[in-house]
Amino acid sequence: MADEYNYDEMLERLYQRLPKKSASDIRFEPPKLEISHIGNQTIIKNFSAVAAALRREPNHLFKFFTREVAAPASISGKQIIFQGHIPAHTLESKLSNYIKEFVICRECKRPDTTLIKKGKLYFLKCEACGAEASVRTV
């Protein structure tokens, strides 16, 4: 048979089809929120930098924050302005929950993931191990 492969050739083909592993083994450090309170407003000054560090659409992170803290908010430039005084520890906790649910791979625990929308559903796709898991919509 002309289409026969030996074991080494088949193994090489398999390795070529696997997703590329992340080169670094550096522990993931979530970004720190820069929060200030002005009157009855709470401002996350580095919101777009946080979204970029997490490799997520700012709109997705914005929807998550507004629903989780149940406060009206708006995006102004690179920051979010919440109406109301929201404690910094609450916002940090919400960011930590977002990272656990929408950034960290459930299989290999790495942050090398992307959110993929298939129809009405969202999936967390890991670029390190290839795992795919559904996540709730925001």
C-alpha positions as CSV (number, residue, x, y, z in Angstrom):
1,M,0.0,0.0,0.0
2,A,1.3,3.4,-1.0
3,D,-0.5,5.3,1.8
4,E,1.1,3.4,4.7
5,Y,3.1,5.3,7.2
6,N,5.5,4.1,9.7
7,Y,5.0,4.9,13.4
8,D,7.5,7.8,13.4
9,E,5.8,9.5,10.4
10,M,2.4,9.2,12.0
11,L,3.7,10.5,15.3
12,E,5.3,13.5,13.5
13,R,2.0,14.2,11.7
14,L,0.2,14.1,15.1
15,Y,2.6,16.5,16.7
16,Q,2.2,19.0,13.8
17,R,-1.6,19.0,14.3
18,L,-1.5,19.7,18.1
19,P,-1.8,23.3,19.3
20,K,1.4,25.1,20.0
21,K,2.3,25.2,23.6
22,S,3.0,28.6,25.2
23,A,6.7,29.2,25.4
24,S,6.7,30.7,28.9
25,D,6.1,29.0,32.2
26,I,5.8,32.3,34.0
27,R,3.0,32.3,36.6
28,F,0.1,34.4,35.5
29,E,-0.1,37.7,37.3
30,P,-3.5,39.3,37.0
31,P,-3.5,43.1,36.3
32,K,-4.1,45.4,39.3
33,L,-7.0,47.7,39.0
34,E,-6.3,51.4,39.4
35,I,-9.4,52.6,41.3
36,S,-10.3,56.1,42.4
37,H,-13.4,57.6,44.0
38,I,-14.6,61.0,43.0
39,G,-17.7,62.1,44.8
40,N,-20.3,59.4,44.3
41,Q,-18.4,57.9,41.3
42,T,-16.0,55.0,41.2
43,I,-13.5,55.0,38.3
44,I,-11.3,52.2,37.0
45,K,-8.6,54.2,35.3
46,N,-6.8,51.4,33.6
47,F,-9.8,49.5,32.3
48,S,-8.7,49.1,28.7
49,A,-5.2,48.1,29.8
50,V,-6.7,45.4,32.0
51,A,-8.9,44.1,29.2
52,A,-5.8,44.0,26.9
53,A,-3.7,42.1,29.5
54,L,-6.5,39.5,29.8
55,R,-6.8,39.4,26.0
56,R,-10.6,40.0,26.1
57,E,-12.9,42.5,24.4
58,P,-13.4,45.5,26.6
59,N,-17.2,45.3,26.0
60,H,-17.3,41.8,27.4
61,L,-15.4,42.8,30.6
62,F,-17.6,45.9,30.9
63,K,-20.8,43.9,30.7
64,F,-19.5,41.5,33.3
65,F,-18.6,44.3,35.7
66,T,-21.9,46.2,35.4
67,R,-23.9,43.1,36.0
68,E,-21.9,41.8,38.8
69,V,-21.8,45.1,40.8
70,A,-25.4,46.0,39.8
71,A,-24.4,49.6,39.2
72,P,-24.9,51.8,36.1
73,A,-21.6,52.6,34.4
74,S,-20.2,54.0,31.2
75,I,-16.9,53.7,29.3
76,S,-15.1,57.0,29.0
77,G,-11.9,56.7,26.9
78,K,-9.8,54.1,28.6
79,Q,-11.7,54.0,31.9
80,I,-15.0,52.9,33.4
81,I,-17.0,55.3,35.5
82,F,-19.5,53.6,37.9
83,Q,-22.3,55.6,39.4
84,G,-22.0,55.0,43.1
85,H,-19.2,54.3,45.6
86,I,-18.0,50.7,45.0
87,P,-15.3,49.5,47.4
88,A,-12.0,48.6,45.7
89,H,-11.9,45.1,47.3
90,T,-15.3,44.4,45.6
91,L,-14.0,45.3,42.2
92,E,-10.8,43.3,42.7
93,S,-12.9,40.3,43.8
94,K,-15.1,40.6,40.7
95,L,-12.1,40.8,38.4
96,S,-10.7,37.6,40.1
97,N,-14.0,35.9,39.4
98,Y,-13.9,37.0,35.8
99,I,-10.4,35.6,35.4
100,K,-11.4,32.3,36.9
101,E,-14.5,31.9,34.7
102,F,-13.5,33.5,31.4
103,V,-9.7,33.5,31.2
104,I,-8.1,30.5,33.0
105,C,-8.3,27.1,31.2
106,R,-10.2,24.6,33.3
107,E,-7.9,21.7,32.2
108,C,-4.3,23.1,32.3
109,K,-4.9,26.2,34.4
110,R,-3.1,28.5,32.0
111,P,-4.3,31.9,30.9
112,D,-3.6,31.3,27.2
113,T,-7.2,31.2,26.1
114,T,-9.6,32.9,23.7
115,L,-13.4,33.4,23.8
116,I,-15.1,32.0,20.8
117,K,-18.8,32.6,20.0
118,K,-20.5,29.8,18.2
119,G,-24.1,30.7,17.5
120,K,-25.5,32.0,20.8
121,L,-23.0,30.1,22.9
122,Y,-19.5,31.2,24.1
123,F,-16.6,28.7,24.5
124,L,-13.3,29.1,26.2
125,K,-10.6,27.7,23.9
126,C,-7.2,27.0,25.3
127,E,-4.2,27.7,23.0
128,A,-1.9,25.8,25.3
129,C,-3.6,22.4,25.6
130,G,-6.4,22.6,23.0
131,A,-9.3,22.1,25.6
132,E,-12.6,23.8,24.9
133,A,-15.3,24.5,27.5
134,S,-18.6,26.3,27.3
135,V,-19.0,29.5,29.5
136,R,-22.1,31.4,30.4
137,T,-23.1,34.5,28.4
138,V,-22.7,37.8,30.0
